[in-house]
Amino acid sequence: MTQHSEAPDMVLVGAGIMSATLAVLLKELDPSLKLEIVELQEAGAIESSNPWNNAGTGHAGLCELNYTPQAQDGSIDIKKAITINTQFEVSKQFWAYMTSREDFGNTRSFISPVPHLSFLRGDKDIAFLKKRHELLSAHHTFERMVYSEDRATLNQWMPLMMDGRPADERIAATYADNGTDVNFGALTNQLLKYLAAQPSVTISYCQRVTGLKRHGKGWLVDVKNVTSHQSRQLEAGFVFLGAGGAALPLLQLSGIEEGKGYGGFPVSGQWLRCDNPAVVERHQAKVYSQAEVGAPPMSVPHLDTRVVNGNKSLLFGPYAGFTTKFLKHGSLFDLPMSIRLGNIIPMLAVARDNMDLTRYLIKEVRQSMDERLQSLRRFYPQARAEDWRLEIAGQRVQIIKKDTKKRGILQFGTELVAARDGSIAALLGASPGASVTVSIMLELIERCFPEQAASQAWASKLGDIFPAREKLLQTDAEVYRRVSTESDKRLGLAG
């Protein structure tokens, strides 16, 4: 039996970092709003936001080489790195603002200072790294980045990785002392706890969205409790689909024109994890290197310090894989059930044009533990098998979309899809999503609520929360330094 319609102003699907961030921002802008978050799992942050399902890198372009692509003529484009760096600074401003709110909790539970390094070997790659450093460090957002080929310096930066390394091996690294490790699960749960204490906010777990249909200027959302099997209907003026990989099927369920033609390519992952204190204490960094040809950006190899619940571990990977599930706790039928007449041509075009990726994923799936350890030993030559165990990482669904030239393209990154009238929006894609959540949610607010966002009340409040947005941070060095320093101080990151 379906219960009568309930009427929150807004329904947010998924209790991860995206919905939690959007809900807090909206309540700060308009405390009278009535919000409901519905989540399929029994708690928040179980899927992509869970700390063991992602790298926990505060993505700021400090170490990720794929954010600075090199063209065939040898030129290096640093625009994406600058954009992501300033977007992360916007996230930091929001988290710093939350430290002033009652009952938000301790920032050290979700963010810790961890240096970020890029590490390369061989003449060709080292030449790229050196040129990349010259370009980045000339911009104020990366002025603290340092480059070195000196082995004594490298031994200070990454001692674990230098043990047992051949003396004649040519290596180089860049070092950024302002990197971070972020436990997005802890952050999400702190935001959810804060929300739960606010008036007119409901967070409902074990809830599956089974229907979405237009109703006047808003939506009717059918929800079923997966435990009691009781169904109910929510009537809302706005719906946000922030359900990770499940956002695509929900977007298709809505039937909006803007969502037609999108498909999804699921990529799974695995990590090697070490909890041996004797090993963990000798590596205080996140060290990124180059991805293999055909590898998705989420498979860039890195050796990471992780801080979860106050305890340090090391993660190495990720090792990519393939499954037809859209969520870690999803169904094997997720991918086939997402195929529509409107997206089958783009999906077939992507399959045709991405054979390198297909071969890469097949090779990754077939790897033995010994082969995984061989990859680790390129970073940490003296790694012992008994110190490491295999962990299953989270599921990512890369975006497939229409393209006028290729008919379909595989897009790495995130994309916000919204109805023309702003009544519903969905977030598709993956990295660097969590780190730049705040910028994405601000874009959503400005696209879906343009009149309110332009009003004096909302604009003034946004100005209180965000002293400087991305464009100003990118162009004004003094503002960037001042705002970043203040955020670091309030977040407990300052030395």
N, C-alpha and C positions, 0 to 999 in steps of 0.2 A: 504494500500500500504506500502511495506517495502522499506525504504531508503537504499541507497548503503552502503557498509561496511565502518565503520570508524576504525581507527587502532591505539588505544592506546597500549603501551607496555604491560600494565597490567590492568585487570579489577578486581575490588574487589566488591563482592556482599554483601550488608548490610552496613548501616552507623551507626554501633554500636562501642563499645570500641575496638573490635578485629580489624576490618578493619581500623579504624582511627589510631590505634597504628601501624599496619603494614605499612600503607601508609606513615606515618611520618618517620618511621625507614628507609624505602626504599628510600625516598627522601633525607634523611640525608646521606645515603650511596652513592647515585647516583642522584644528583640534575637534571640531564638531562632526567631522566625517565619521560615518559608520562603516567599518571595514570587516570583512571576513576573509581569513586565509584558510584554504582547504588543502590538505596534504594527504597523499595516498598512504604514506608510511605511518608508523606509530609514533614518530617523533620528527623534529626538524633536523635538517642537515644530514640526512642519511645517504643521499646520493652524491652528486658532484661536489657539494660543499663539505663533505666529510673529509677530515684532514688526511686520511690515508688513501683517499680517492683522487688526490691531486698533489702537485709538487709543492704547494705552499709558498711558491716564489711570489714575493711582492713584485710583480712584473713592472719594471720601470725602464726597460731597455738597457740596463746596465751590463747584462751578460748574455742576452739572447741574440745570437748572431743572425738568426732569420729575420730580425727586425731591421737589419741593415743589408739588404740584398746588393750583390755586385753584378753589374751589367757586363755584357760581353766585351765592351770596350775598356773594362777595368774600373769604371767609375762606381762609386758606392753611394747609395741613396740613404740618407740618415733621417728623412722626414718622419717615417713611421716610428722610429725610436724616440724622437723628440715628442711626438704626439702621445705615445703610450706613457712616457715619463711624466708628462704634465697631467695626463689623466689619472695616473696613480697619485700624484700630488693632490688632486682634487679629492680622491678617496680619503687620503690622509687628513685633509681638512674636515671632512664629515666626521670621521672617527674622533678627531681631536675635539670637535664641537660636542660630540656625545659624552665626552668626559665630564662636561659641565652639567649633564642631566642626572637627576637623582636615580639611583638604582640601576645605572647602566653597567657597573662592574669595573673590574681592573683591566686596563689595556694590556698589561704584560701577559694576560692569559691568552691573548690572540695575536700579538705582534712582538717580535724580538729582533734586535739588530744582528744581522748576519751578512758579512761581506759577500759581494757578487763578483765572480771572476769569469772571464772567457779564456779558454786554454786551447792552443793549437800547436801542431807539430809540422815540421817540414818547411822548406823554403817558400813554396808557393802560398801556403796558408798563413805563414808568419808574415809575409809581405802584405797580405790582405788585412791581418789583424793590426799591424802597425799603421797602415793607412787609415783603417777604420778609427783607430784611437786618435790619430791626428785630426780627423774631421770632427769626431764627437767632442773631444776635449776642448776644441775651439769654441763650442757653444756652451753657454752658461749652465745648461741643465746637466752637463757631463764634465764640468771643469774639475771635479775631484777625482776623475778616473786617471789611473797611473798605468803605464806600460813598462814591461821589463822582460829581458831575455837573460838577465843575470841569475845564475843558479842559486846563489846565496839568498837573493831576494825572493825567488820563487819558493825556496825552502821555508822562508818565513811565512809566506802566504798560504802554502798548501803542503805542509811537511809530510803528510800521509802519502800524497801523490808522488813525492820525490824519492821516497825510500825504494831502493832497488832499481831505479831508472838508469839505463845505460848512460855513461858519462859523455858519449859522443852523440847522443840524440839531441837534435836541435829543437828547442821548445820555447814558447813565449806565452805570456798571459797579460791580461789587463785586470786591474784590481780596483773595485769601488767599495770604499769603506762604509757607504751609506745605504747598502742593501738591507733587505729585511726577509724574515721568514714569517708567514702569516698563517695562522690556524683559522681557516675560514669557517670551519665547523663551530669553533668556540665563539667567533664573532657573530655568526648567524644566531646561535642560541642566546647570546647576550641581547641581541636586538629583539628576538622573539620574546624573551622574558620581559624586556622593557615594554614592548607592545602590549603584552598580556595584562600589564598593570594600568594601561590607559583606558579611559572610558570609551565605550562603543567599539571595542575591538574584540573579535572572536577568532580564535585559532582552533580549527577542527581537524583532528587527525583521523586516519583510517577512512578517508573520504575519497571516493573515485568519482570523477566527473564523467557522466554517461551521456549528457546531452547539452548542446548549446544552440539556442535559436533566437532570432531577433524578436524583440517585443517592444513595439513603439520605438523610442529613441535608445532603448537599452537592450538587455539580454535576459533570457530565462536560462538558468544554469541548473541542470538536473544532477543531483549528487546522491551517491549511494554509499552507505556505511558498509565497508567490506567485512566488518565483524558481525553486526546485527542484521545486515542485509536490508535495513530500513532505508527507504528513499525519501528525498525531499526536494523541493525546488526553491531556488533563490532567484529573486528578481533584482537586477542590479543595473545601474546606469553605465558602469564601466567594468570591464573584465581584463585582467592581465594574466597571460599564460606564461608563467615563469617556471615551468616544470622540467627544465633540463631537456633531455632527449625526448620526453613525452610531449613537449610543446608543439612539435610538428603534427602528430596525429590530432591534437586538440585544435590546432589552427585549421586543419582540414575539416574537422567536425563543425567549425563555425561557418564554413562555406563562403567566407568573404572573398571578394574578387582579388584583393591584394595578396592573398595567400595561395592562389592557384599557381601551379607550375613549380612549386618548391618540392624538393625531395631531400632525403637524408641518407648519408653514408656513415654507418656506425663503425667506430674504431674502439676496440677494447685495449687494455693495457695491463702490464705487470711490472712490479718493482722487485729488486733485491733489497732486503732490509737487514741492517745490522744494529744490534742493541748492546754489543760488547763494549763496556766503558773504556777499555784499554785502546780500542780502535776509535770509538766515537770522539773521545776527547782530543784526538790528534788532528781532527778536521773540523774547523770552524769556518765554513764557507759553503756557498752554492757555486759549483764550477760547471759551466756549460761549454760544450764543444760543437763541432759541426755534425749535422745530420747526414745520413747516407743518402745517395741519389734515390729519389722516389719516395723518401720517408715524409710523412706528414709532420708539420711543425711541432705537434704535441709529442713527437718521438725523438726530438733532439736529445742526445745523451747528456746526462748531468749527474754529478755526485753531490748530494745535498745534505747539509745539516737540517734536521727537522726538530722543532720544539713543540711537543704535544703534551698537554696537561703537565707542563713543567719538566718533562723528561726529554732528553736528547736521544735521537737516533740518526742513522745515516740511511739514505735511500739512493739507489743507483738505478738508472733506467731512463725513461720507461721502455719496456719491450712491447711493441705494438702487437695487436692481434685482431682477429675479425670474428664478429658474432652478429647475428641478425637482431639482437636485442637493442632497444633504444635506451634502456636503463639497466643498471647493474642488477636490479631486482625485477627486470622486465620479462617479456615473453619472446620466445624464438620467432613468433609470428609478427613481431613489430615491424620489421622491414617489409615483408611481403604484403602486410595489410596496409602499408602506407602508399602503395603503388596506385596511381590514378591515371586516367586518360590524359589529364593535364600535365603530369610530370614524367610519364614513361619515356618520352622522347629525350628530355634532358638527362634522365638517368642512364639511358642507353648510350647517349653521346659521351657521358662521363666514363662509362665502362670502357668505351672504345679508346678514349684519349688518355687513360690513366693506367696503362699496362705496367709501367714502372712501379706504381703504388701497389698494384695487385701482386706483382712478383715479390715486392718487399714484404708485404703482409704474410704471404705464404711462407716465405723464408723465416720470418719472425715466429710464426705459429709452430713451425717444425723444429725450433731450436731446442737443444738439450740443455740441462743445467750447466754442463761443462762449457758449452758454447757461450752461455750467458756470462759465465765467470771469465771467459777469455775477453769479452767486451769490457767487463769491469777492470781487468788487469791492464788495459790500455790507459786507464785512469790511475789505478792503484795497483802497481806491479806485484806487491807482496800480499794481495788479498788471499785469504784462506777460506776454503769452501765452508768449513764448520762455523764461520762467523756470520754467514749470510743465509737468509731464507727467502723464499719466493712469496710475494704478496700480490693479490689481485687488486688492480687499481680501478678507478671509476670508468664509466662508459661515456664516450663522446660521440655526438652525431654531427658530422661535418655537413655543411649546407651544399645542396645541389640546386642550381637555379637556371632558368632560361638564359640563353645568350644568342644574340642575333647572328653572330659569325659561326660559333662552334655548336649552336643549338642547345648546348648544356655545358656548364662549368662546375667544377668542384671548388668551393670557396672555403678557405681556412680562416677562422675568425668568428666574429659574432655579427648578427644582423637583427635589427629591430623591424618587425613587420606590423604595421598598424592600419586599421580601417580608415578610410578617408574621413569619416565623421569623428574619429578619435574615440569611439566607444569600446574598442577592443584592440589589444596589442599583444604580440608574442615575441619572445626573444629566442632566436635560433642560433646554433653554432656553439663554439667552444672557446679555446684560449685566445686572448688573455682575459676572458670574461670576468672572473671573480675580482681580479685586481682593479679593473676599470668599471666595476658595477655602478659606482656613483655617477660617473659621466653618462653611462648608458641610461640610467634611470632619470637623470636630468633631461636628457634628450627626449625621453618618453613623455615627461611632464610638459615640456615645451611643445611637443607635437600633438599630444592628445588633449591638453588643457591650455591652448594658446591664450585665451582671454584672461583666465585666472593668472597664468604665469606672467602676463604683461601688466597685471594690476599692481597698484602701489603696495598693497598688503603682502602679496606673495613675493614681489621683487625685493621688497625691504627685508623680508625674512630670509630669502635666499642670500642676500647680501650679508646678513649676519652670520649665516652658516659658512659661506664661501667668500673669504676676502678677495680671492682671485680665481678666475676660471682659466681654462686651458690657453686661450688665445693670448691673454695678458701674460700668463706664465711663460709662454714661448717667446715673447718679444721683449719683456722687461726684466732684465737680469736682477736688478735691485729688488723688485717685487718678489721675484722667484726666491731669492736668497732669504728675504725676510719672512715670507709666508712658510717656506719649507722649514726654516729654523724654528719658528713658533710651533708648527705641527709636531716636529720631532720632540720638542721640549714637553709638550702636553701629552704625547704618547709614550714618554719615557725612553725615547730612542737617542737622545742627546748624550754624548760622552761625558 
